[in-house]
């Protein structure tokens, strides 16, 4: 089953809401450059608020209360809904389809699974199977083209990374 299309930002915010109710300001702090999730995927505060709006509109999150802000306006606290939880569960179990998507989407899924205390082993194994043919073909290509050479080396690094991850979690 394929998860309905949400942006990576929307899935990231859903992943944080799955940990417990929160407001946009607190969520945005998790995506700052030096924060755990921000090391993988940087999201500016306005985009977090927009993602929350879209998730509420789609029924994947809901407003639960309002808190007094420290120095600014009141903060609206959101929580994930049952449909949001189901959608997130599907997305977290889906491997990415392209080697280039390992850098953000796959690493974000690993980070969210880790924060939730869940093993990423099933996802890692599925990811290896999905990219196996592509990685093999790229690793065998012989070329003088700089772009193809980059793709070949990237594929080799991706294959080694996935094998190392699987060994660490097995």
C-alpha positions in Angstrom: 0.0 0.0 0.0 1.3 3.4 -1.0 0.8 6.4 1.3 -1.2 9.3 -0.1 1.0 12.2 -1.2 2.1 14.6 1.4 5.2 16.7 1.3 8.3 15.6 3.1 7.7 18.5 5.5 4.2 17.3 6.2 5.3 13.8 7.0 8.1 15.2 9.2 5.6 17.2 11.2 3.3 14.2 11.4 6.2 12.2 12.8 6.8 14.7 15.5 3.1 14.9 16.4 3.1 11.1 16.7 5.4 11.6 19.7 2.8 13.8 21.5 0.9 17.0 21.1 3.0 20.0 20.3 2.8 23.5 18.8 4.5 24.9 15.7 7.2 26.8 17.5 8.4 23.7 19.4 8.2 21.6 16.3 10.3 24.1 14.3 13.0 24.0 16.9 13.5 20.2 16.2 14.3 21.1 12.5 16.9 23.8 13.2 20.4 23.0 11.7 21.9 21.7 14.9 18.9 19.7 16.1 18.5 16.0 15.7 16.0 16.2 12.9 17.5 19.4 11.5 20.7 17.5 10.8 18.7 15.5 8.3 16.0 17.9 7.1 16.0 21.6 7.7 12.5 23.2 7.9 11.9 26.9 8.5 9.2 27.9 11.0 6.7 29.3 8.4 6.8 25.9 6.6 6.1 24.1 9.8 3.0 26.3 10.4 1.9 25.7 6.8 2.3 22.0 7.2 0.2 22.0 10.4 -2.5 23.9 8.6 -2.5 21.5 5.7 -2.5 18.5 8.0 -5.5 19.9 9.9 -7.4 20.6 6.7 -6.8 17.0 5.6 -7.9 15.6 8.9 -4.5 14.1 9.8 -4.0 16.5 12.8 -6.2 18.6 15.0 -6.0 21.5 17.3 -6.4 20.5 21.0 -5.6 23.6 23.1 -4.0 27.0 23.2 -1.0 27.9 25.4 0.3 31.3 26.4 3.4 32.2 24.3 6.6 33.2 26.2 6.9 36.6 24.5 4.5 36.5 21.6 1.1 35.3 20.6 -0.7 32.3 22.1 0.5 28.9 20.7 -2.0 26.4 19.2 -1.2 22.8 20.3 -1.9 20.1 17.8 -2.0 16.3 17.9 -2.1 13.6 15.3 -5.4 12.0 14.5 -6.0 8.3 13.8 -5.9 8.9 10.1 -2.6 10.8 10.5 -1.2 7.9 12.5 -2.2 5.4 9.9 -0.7 7.5 7.1 2.5 8.0 9.0 2.8 4.2 9.7 2.5 3.5 5.9 5.0 6.2 5.0 7.6 5.1 7.5 7.4 1.5 6.2 7.8 2.5 2.5 11.3 2.4 1.0 12.3 5.3 -1.3 12.4 4.6 -5.0 15.5 6.5 -6.0 19.1 6.5 -4.7 18.9 10.3 -4.4 16.0 10.1 -2.0 18.2 8.2 0.5 19.7 11.5 1.6 16.6 13.1 2.9 13.4 10.9 2.9 15.1 7.7 4.0 17.3 9.3 6.6 14.2 11.2 7.9 12.3 7.9 8.3 15.3 6.4 10.2 15.4 9.4 12.5 11.7 9.3 13.2 11.7 5.6 13.8 14.6 6.0 16.2 12.9 8.8 18.1 9.8 6.5 18.4 12.0 3.7 19.8 11.1 1.5 16.8 13.6 -0.7 14.9 14.3 0.4 11.3 15.4 -3.1 10.3 12.4 -4.0 8.2 12.6 -0.7 6.3 16.3 -1.1 5.7 15.8 -4.6 4.3 13.0 -3.4 2.0 15.1 -0.5 1.0 18.0 -2.8 -0.1 15.6 -5.0 -2.1 14.0 -2.0 -3.8 17.3 -0.4 -4.9 19.2 -3.6 -5.5 18.9 -3.8 -9.3 19.5 0.0 -9.7 22.6 -0.1 -7.4 24.0 -3.2 -9.2 23.5 -1.6 -12.7 25.1 1.6 -11.6 28.1 -0.1 -10.0 28.8 -2.0 -13.2 28.6 0.9 -15.6 31.9 1.9 -17.3 32.0 5.4 -18.5 34.1 8.6 -18.9 31.1 10.8 -18.4 31.5 12.7 -15.2 27.8 12.6 -14.3 27.6 8.8 -14.8 30.8 8.4 -12.9 29.3 10.4 -10.0 26.2 8.2 -10.1 28.3 5.0 -10.0 30.3 6.2 -7.0 27.1 7.3 -5.3 25.5 4.0 -5.9 28.5 2.2 -4.4 28.4 4.4 -1.3 24.6 3.8 -1.0 25.0 0.1 -1.2 27.7 0.0 1.4 25.7 2.3 3.7 22.6 0.1 3.5 24.6 -3.0 4.1 26.3 -1.4 7.1 22.9 -0.3 8.5 21.4 -3.7 8.1 24.4 -5.3 9.9 24.1 -2.8 12.8 20.4 -3.5 13.4 20.5 -7.3 12.8 
